[in-house]
Amino acid sequence: MRRSPLANLAALAALALAPAGQAQPMSTMGNRPVTISSPEEGLDPCALGMINDPPTGPDVGAVMVFPGDSTELAYVDTLEHGFPVWICDGSEGWYGIVYSRDPDRDCGITSPEGEPRPYLGPCDWGWVKEEWVEFVAG
């Protein structure tokens, strides 16, 4: 049975905010792949989001994308206000995202998954601070 987008969003938010031991452990020592998994059987593994209100403002700023959930890592990309992303993973204060600069590219993340697995492509992935991402649909 499919649940509403709001139910999917609530399940993803609960996963991102789960206490330590229930979610993926936070890694500040290095790269951390984005994990793809469905919070419940039959749910999509990722929610549609967009970059919203970067720190320097929506007209001039961009958000840094990191290879793990830490600003102590060198950033790997920047995304501007309004850029669409798939929100697939969460860690304290961070979202693991999948994205592509080609709007027609299929990133392969819209079908429910079985066991959690690291996202390996074909699109780009990384981590952004959760305050810079807005959910669009679950």
Residue, then its C-alpha position, 0 to 999 in steps of 0.5 A: m500500500r502506497r502512503s501519501p507524500l506527507a507520510n513519506l516525508a514524515a518517515l524520512a524526517a524521523l529517520a534523519l532525526a532518530p537517536a544515535g544507534q537507530a540511524q547511520p553513525m555520524s562520520t566526521m573523519g572522512n568521506r561518507p557515501v549517501t545510503i539509499s534505503s526505504p524507511e518502510e516497505g513500499l516507500d520511495p527511498c528518497a524525497l524530492g527537495m531543492i536548495n533553498d536560501p543559501p547562506t549568502g542569499p538566494d540571488v547570489g549564493a551557493v551551498m557547498v556539497f561535502p563528501g561526508d557529513s562535516t564541514e571539515l572536509a573539502y567541498v566537492d561542488t556548489l549548488e545554487h538556490g532552487f537547484p533540485v536534489w533528491i534527499c536520501d539520507g540524514s545525519e545530525g544536521w545534514y542531508g545526504i543528497v543525490y543530484s544531476r545537472d542534466p534534468d533528463r538523467d535518471c539517477g536510479i533512486t525512485s524505486p523502493e529499495g531492499e537492504p540499505r546500500p551506498y549510492l554509487g551513481p550514475c548521478d552526483w551525491g554528497w552532503v549539505k547542511e539541512e537548513w539549506v534544503e527544502f522538501v518539495a515532495g516525499 
